[in-house]
């Protein structure tokens, strides 16, 4: 009886009431976390003192993806991507057939390699770092001019008069200083790139990096091989080593107006391109159906030589792009467009690999 009286007295006291409340809280927490779950008294104590520092595990560092090897760049797919706006608008009306004004936002596509490796977006500061005090030269036809145009516009040039190269008596070469005058970009237009034109380009630009392409002008296989052998001899005799990059050729896509998005099968697109029943009398004479065979001939000729060279494989990516051609022209591409901008990304990628 005495014990019960002392218990009631204790409960009625302020300290006793606080003890009861704490017991109720503890029992309630045990019910919430399970009967057999241990109750962390230390954690409960820490919660009563917000100023205490509670140790937490350090976040894991982000996984560093390795840089893609050249052979890994050509296997992948085109995926949708939205940019804040069209990156530039060419000066000439003819080149505005796809866009008449700056589009915002710009919905397009980007190339995504299948391998778990890194192909970074084009970076003008990184290009300037790798091309500091260098000349980057392009030699080729209108397809090479598209690549050159994408690069100079991306680097901030607004005065490139592309259309003048199509005019009789118009200039056939252009050069622009970029990167605060630390880098020179040079382009010479040539539909056939005869030996003399390569020599002239080397002497006029003295390039550190040279990008060439056979273009869309068809010649018989033997004649093409003979030209490649001449290129090799000229480049090997040149006064100093250069970073030589050969960009292979993407054919036109007959009946390109039927397509409004990238394809997913190279085999299906190659069957489409080699189906001569899809050609008109005009497009048939350009031999688009022979381009891949001749790409392989060129690669074999360079590989059998002792020349140090890199391949920029535009074919593997853009054979999958029957869309994004200029209106009524199933060979040339929209300017700007993801099909030419991706060439800037791969060029920069090859420059990085060479520098490393």
PyMOL commands that set and color helices and strands:
alter all, ss='L'
color gray80, all
select helices_A, chain A and resi 2-12+14-33+41-47+70-73+94-96+124-130+142-154+162-166+195-205+221-237+256-258+266-274+276-278+281-284+288-303+314-318+338-355
alter helices_A, ss='H'
color red, helices_A
select strands_A, chain A and resi 76-83+106-113+134-140+173-178+183-189+209-212+243-247+309-312
alter strands_A, ss='S'
color yellow, strands_A
deselect
rebuild
show_as cartoon
